[in-house]
Each structure stands twice: as structure tokens, then as C-alpha cells.
């Protein structure tokens, strides 16, 4: 999140500078900067953090389950399958597993349910329990689970790709809008300076920056929504 925090602060700083250029009022950029930074840290930062965390958990769950099942079908060892499932695990998952190394393999698998907190991992645990009780071909037993994992992973990858493209387009359009505002400030300098002597014009320019903030809020609400079923840990 540090990179995201820094990026938002830099963007807020740049926007606040443009607000000074467009209004020629010294306190306006300070107000704009404080409003933007306060909005991010108080309202949207937690949502972005949860989005990044859930995306990471979904990707990690997909790789863990696939690697586990494939290794299990070859080695028929829960321990080796578990270790192979963690081979490309993110740092946050490895930190969780380091605390449970003294537990049995089944306890470790059950413990990770709270980390992944996903419906597909609950399905995975049920399949492992069924395999432990009845045996059989793990690939056959887990076929529907693997297909569901692939569907979830593909859906998240595609939605992230589309979201990133829309984010780029959104930023470019607003960047052009800011550029036009600054261009008018210098291209029509005398007329522009007469205009900004009006309180109404200053209010409209400030309103323009608030509209950008409001539209950004609506954009991030859609961008950070992930429609993947989570686990009911109470069951």
C-alpha cells in the first residue's frame, strides 16, 4: 500500500498546483490538497487495501489448490502436496504458515481457511476430508472444484485487466481536462484574469475539482468490487 499512498499524495499535490494556477488564490491549493488526501485516507484507502488483499488471496488460493491437487495425484502425500501448494505463495500467506508448522497437516489445511476466507477453499477442505475418508482418484473427486477455481481466477484476471484499461482511459480524459483548463489560463491570460476576479467563477473552478473527486469516488467503488463468494467461517 505504500506505493499507492505515495502515488495518491503525488497526484493530489499535482492537482493542488493546477488549482493554484487556475484560481491564482494561495489558500485554494492547500484546501484542495487536504480534501483529496483526507478523502483517500479516511474513505477509500481501506477499500483499496481490502481489494488488493482479496485479489491476492484469490490468486494464492487458485495456485495453492491446483498445485496441491496435482501433487497429490502424483505423490499421494498430503505433506508434499501442501508444501508444493506454498511454492509460489505470497509473503502474507507464508507468514501465516510459519506460525502453524508444529500442527498436523490436516490442522494446517483447516487453519488456512481463515486466511483465504473463500467459498472455493471451503469446497477444497470438504474434498480433502472426503478423500481421507473414502479414498479414490483425487483428480476425479476435485474436478468440479478445479473448474470452479479456474473460472474464478479467469474472471478476476479479466475484470482486473478491464478495470486497469478503464482506469487508464479515465485518467487520460481527466488529464486532458486539466490541460485544457491550464491552457485557457495562459492562452487567454488577460481575459482569464478578469474572469477569476468573480467569486462565482472561483466557486465554479473549485466545484470542478470537487466533481473530479466525486467521479473518482464512484469509479473506485466499481473498480474495487469483486463478486467472488466468501466463506462463512461460522459454519
NORPEFEN-V999995 format. One record per residue. N is the residue number from 1. SS is DSSP state (H for helix, E for strand, L for the rest). Layout:
n=N ss=SS
n=N ss=SS
This chain:
n=1 ss=L
n=2 ss=H
n=3 ss=H
n=4 ss=H
n=5 ss=H
n=6 ss=H
n=7 ss=H
n=8 ss=H
n=9 ss=H
n=10 ss=H
n=11 ss=H
n=12 ss=H
n=13 ss=H
n=14 ss=H
n=15 ss=H
n=16 ss=H
n=17 ss=H
n=18 ss=H
n=19 ss=H
n=20 ss=H
n=21 ss=H
n=22 ss=H
n=23 ss=H
n=24 ss=L
n=25 ss=L
n=26 ss=H
n=27 ss=H
n=28 ss=H
n=29 ss=H
n=30 ss=H
n=31 ss=H
n=32 ss=H
n=33 ss=H
n=34 ss=H
n=35 ss=H
n=36 ss=H
n=37 ss=H
n=38 ss=H
n=39 ss=H
n=40 ss=H
n=41 ss=H
n=42 ss=H
n=43 ss=H
n=44 ss=H
n=45 ss=H
n=46 ss=H
n=47 ss=H
n=48 ss=H
n=49 ss=H
n=50 ss=H
n=51 ss=H
n=52 ss=H
n=53 ss=H
n=54 ss=H
n=55 ss=H
n=56 ss=H
n=57 ss=H
n=58 ss=H
n=59 ss=H
n=60 ss=H
n=61 ss=H
n=62 ss=H
n=63 ss=H
n=64 ss=H
n=65 ss=H
n=66 ss=H
n=67 ss=H
n=68 ss=H
n=69 ss=H
n=70 ss=H
n=71 ss=H
n=72 ss=H
n=73 ss=H
n=74 ss=H
n=75 ss=H
n=76 ss=L
n=77 ss=L
n=78 ss=H
n=79 ss=H
n=80 ss=H
n=81 ss=H
n=82 ss=H
n=83 ss=H
n=84 ss=H
n=85 ss=H
n=86 ss=L
n=87 ss=L
n=88 ss=L
n=89 ss=L
n=90 ss=L
n=91 ss=H
n=92 ss=H
n=93 ss=H
n=94 ss=H
n=95 ss=H
n=96 ss=H
n=97 ss=H
n=98 ss=H
n=99 ss=L
n=100 ss=L
n=101 ss=L
n=102 ss=L
n=103 ss=L
n=104 ss=L
n=105 ss=H
n=106 ss=H
n=107 ss=H
n=108 ss=H
n=109 ss=H
n=110 ss=H
n=111 ss=H
n=112 ss=H
n=113 ss=H
n=114 ss=H
n=115 ss=H
n=116 ss=H
n=117 ss=L
n=118 ss=E
n=119 ss=H
n=120 ss=H
n=121 ss=H
n=122 ss=H
n=123 ss=H
n=124 ss=H
n=125 ss=H
n=126 ss=H
n=127 ss=H
n=128 ss=H
n=129 ss=H
n=130 ss=H
n=131 ss=H
n=132 ss=H
n=133 ss=H
n=134 ss=H
n=135 ss=L
n=136 ss=L
n=137 ss=L
n=138 ss=H
n=139 ss=H
n=140 ss=H
n=141 ss=H
n=142 ss=L
n=143 ss=H
n=144 ss=H
n=145 ss=H
n=146 ss=H
n=147 ss=H
n=148 ss=H
n=149 ss=H
n=150 ss=H
n=151 ss=H
n=152 ss=H
n=153 ss=H
n=154 ss=H
n=155 ss=H
n=156 ss=H
n=157 ss=H
n=158 ss=H
n=159 ss=H
n=160 ss=H
n=161 ss=H
n=162 ss=H
n=163 ss=H
n=164 ss=H
n=165 ss=H
n=166 ss=H
n=167 ss=H
n=168 ss=H
n=169 ss=H
n=170 ss=H
n=171 ss=H
n=172 ss=H
n=173 ss=H
n=174 ss=H
n=175 ss=H
n=176 ss=H
n=177 ss=H
n=178 ss=H
n=179 ss=H
n=180 ss=H
n=181 ss=H
n=182 ss=H
n=183 ss=H
n=184 ss=H
n=185 ss=H
n=186 ss=H
n=187 ss=H
n=188 ss=L
n=189 ss=H
n=190 ss=H
n=191 ss=H
n=192 ss=H
n=193 ss=H
n=194 ss=H
n=195 ss=H
n=196 ss=L
n=197 ss=L
n=198 ss=L
n=199 ss=H
n=200 ss=H
n=201 ss=H
n=202 ss=H
n=203 ss=H
n=204 ss=H
n=205 ss=H
n=206 ss=H
n=207 ss=H
n=208 ss=H
n=209 ss=H
n=210 ss=H
n=211 ss=H
n=212 ss=H
n=213 ss=H
n=214 ss=H
n=215 ss=H
n=216 ss=H
n=217 ss=H
n=218 ss=H
n=219 ss=H
n=220 ss=H
n=221 ss=H
n=222 ss=H
n=223 ss=H
n=224 ss=L
n=225 ss=L
n=226 ss=L
n=227 ss=L
n=228 ss=L
n=229 ss=L
n=230 ss=E
n=231 ss=L
n=232 ss=L
n=233 ss=L
n=234 ss=L
n=235 ss=L
